Amino acid sequence: MLTKEQKAFASKLGSISRSRSVGNVFSDWLEIAAIAMHQLPYKSGDLEKDAAFASPEANCLERMKLYSQEELGIFSELLGMTLAAPHAGHGDFLGEIAGEAALLSKRGGQFFTPYHLCQAISKMTFGDVQAAVAEKGLLTVCEPAVGAGALVIASAEEIASQGVDPRAHVQFDCTDISRDAFNMAYIQLSSLGLQAVVRHGNTLSMEYWESRPTMQLLLFHQWQLRQQRSEQLTQSVKALLSEAVTPIPERSLPAFTPDALDEKGKQPKPCGPKPDIVLDRQLDLFS
């Protein structure tokens, strides 16, 4: 059963459809909204515009050409409603709308786990989060079939209930084969301020077509690079002063750094240390 806010969202979405398929309009809105959120730190000047900015921007502008200014205004309202959803106590705001409005892919056997079950799973999965953070400093969580992000949202909720800020002490690595799910998860995890990389790919075949870090993770990487450069400079000065110049080993970023394209134009398999926690569910449904 949809809430009043979710029904209002579905109604506004339907007002745009008219002669179009509501599913296609929803997909276009997801693409535009997700890219808009990804571009924020570039447009605010916090990050320098590069290829990671240019390609999504071109895609977004191309999609926007399909809609009038009035319809794009409604798109903005839909994004505003989505960003406000966590403050109104909603869990999987977009996933529940997609399920109730029959916007999920029946051909692919797609369905989203109800949010109350996600809450139960997260309570059973996470132990003493404070102790884990005290030991590791930063927890890494992998979700190989993220859907719209319900299990990650419930996990962040459980972590917060134990007195740990999930925005500061956890990084999420999420994948889904559905383009719509990829965008829904990106929008919802970004709106919660979580550090995450969301991948459009097939976890079972290890094929990945796009990975998109949330703005929070992008800014974390920028901060980390500055810290590394400062540390390298300090080491260099110490080496010069002691007249013992030694090579400074390179320090790699976490496994969540956006992947570069390989020679075939595809993204390589994600690599790096094993995640601390894997939120594993019915992956055969997404094969």
Protein Blocks (a to p, Z undefined) as FASTA:
>chain_A
ZZfklmmmmmmmmmmnmmmcfklmmmmmmmmmmmmmmmmmmmnopaccdfklmmmmmmmm
mmmmmpcfklmmmmmmmmmmmmmmmmnopablmlmmmmmnopacfknopacddfklmmmm
mmmmpccfklmmmmnopacdddfblonolmmmmmmmmmmmnopafklmcccddddfblkl
mmmmmmmmmmnopacddddddfklopafbdcddfklmmmmmmmmmmmmmmmmmmmmmmmm
nopacddddddddfklccdddfkopacddeddddfbdcdddfklmZZ
